[in-house]
């Protein structure tokens, strides 16, 4: 991966709907298929993003982190 050689890091996150009131119908359908049985909170998503931009994530590169309560598992 070219970015690994240039010193650039590539870290992506893919949150599920997190507290979006406009998507209530979609959320109800997804909750039934989510192993944790609930939607994630904005605080949970932001905690992952906070980690990904921290020095502790310095060795993570080229990964997509799903924040979806196990929905995509």
N, C-alpha and C positions, 0 to 999 in steps of 0.2 A: 504494500500500500504506500503510495507516494507520500502521503501526509506523515507517515511514521519517520520517513527519512528527512523531512524538512523541519521537524520539530513541532508541527501542528498536530493538535489532537482533534479527533472527531468523536463526539459523544452525543447521541440522540436519545431522546425520551419520547415515549408515545403514551400520553395519559388517556384514559377513558374519559367520558364526560364527568367532570368533577364540579358538582353544584351548579349546573347550567339549567335554570328554570325553564327555558324555552324548549328543552328536550325531554319533558316529563314522560311522554309516551315511549320514547326510545329507551329511556332510563328504566322504566318499569319492565320492559321486555328483556333488557340486558341483565338486570339484577337477578332474574330467575335463572340465568345461565352462568352467573358469576360464582365461582366456588366460595368466596367469602360472603356471598349473599347480601352485599351492600355496595354502594358506590363509594369511590374514594373521595376524600375531602381535599380541598385546596391545600390545606396544611400538609397532607401526606405527599401530594405531588411536589409541592415546593421543597419539602425536606429532601427528596431525591435529587431535584435540580440543584439544591444547595450543595449536596455532596458531590455531584458531578463537576461543579466548578471549583471545588476545594482542592488543595494540594493532595489530599488523601486519594483522589481519583487520578493522580498523575500517571499511573501505569495502565489505566483503562483507555483503550483507543479502538476506534472502529466498531463500537458496540451500539446496539439499540436496546434500551432498557424499557421494557413494557411495564407501565404502572397501571395495571388493570385488575387487580385482585385475583389473578389466576385465569381470567377470561380467555386469554390467548394460549394457555397451556394445553 
